[in-house]
Amino acid sequence: MIWQDIVMMLVGYTFAFFLIPSIRGNQKPARVSCITTAIGMGILTLCMATLGLWLTTLANALTTTAWVILAIQRRN
């Protein structure tokens, strides 16, 4: 396990954690921002998987999921 995987995992989980108030709250980011960020995070998730950075892959997948949830909530 390389140290970069651990650092990027911690950052990924931090990003996901700080999206919880937006998911639970009434105010949501703009839908286009949610969709664009979710797509970008999804691409990063795939890139990290191809590099074998599995901890980062899981953290980025969680963050991607949080942005998708926000996009769905914004639609409703």
C-alpha positions in Angstrom: 0.0 0.0 0.0 1.4 3.3 -1.0 1.0 6.5 1.2 -0.6 8.4 -1.7 -3.5 6.0 -1.6 -4.1 6.6 2.1 -3.9 10.4 1.7 -6.3 10.5 -1.3 -8.7 8.1 0.5 -8.8 10.5 3.5 -9.5 13.4 1.3 -12.2 11.5 -0.6 -13.9 10.5 2.6 -13.6 14.1 3.9 -15.3 15.4 0.8 -18.1 12.8 1.1 -18.6 13.6 4.8 -18.9 17.3 4.2 -21.6 16.7 1.6 -23.9 15.2 4.3 -25.3 18.6 5.4 -26.2 19.4 1.8 -27.9 16.0 1.3 -29.9 16.4 4.5 -30.6 20.1 4.2 -33.2 22.0 2.2 -30.7 24.0 0.1 -29.1 22.1 -2.8 -26.3 23.1 -5.2 -27.3 23.8 -8.8 -28.3 20.6 -10.7 -25.7 21.2 -13.4 -23.0 21.5 -10.8 -24.1 18.2 -9.2 -24.2 16.3 -12.5 -20.9 17.7 -13.7 -19.1 16.9 -10.4 -20.6 13.4 -10.3 -19.4 12.7 -13.8 -15.9 14.1 -13.0 -15.7 12.1 -9.8 -16.9 9.0 -11.6 -14.1 9.4 -14.1 -11.6 9.8 -11.3 -12.9 6.7 -9.6 -12.3 4.7 -12.8 -8.8 6.1 -13.1 -7.9 5.3 -9.6 -9.2 1.7 -10.0 -7.0 1.2 -13.1 -4.0 2.3 -11.0 -4.9 -0.2 -8.3 -5.6 2.5 -5.7 -8.5 0.7 -4.1 -8.9 2.8 -1.0 -9.1 5.9 -3.1 -11.4 4.2 -5.5 -13.9 3.4 -2.7 -13.7 6.9 -1.3 -14.2 8.5 -4.7 -17.1 6.1 -5.4 -18.7 7.3 -2.1 -18.2 10.9 -3.1 -19.6 10.2 -6.5 -22.7 8.6 -5.0 -23.2 11.7 -2.7 -23.2 14.0 -5.8 -25.6 11.7 -7.6 -27.9 11.8 -4.6 -27.7 15.6 -4.6 -28.5 15.7 -8.3 -31.6 13.5 -7.8 -32.7 15.6 -4.8 -32.3 18.8 -6.9 -34.6 17.4 -9.6 -37.4 16.8 -7.1 
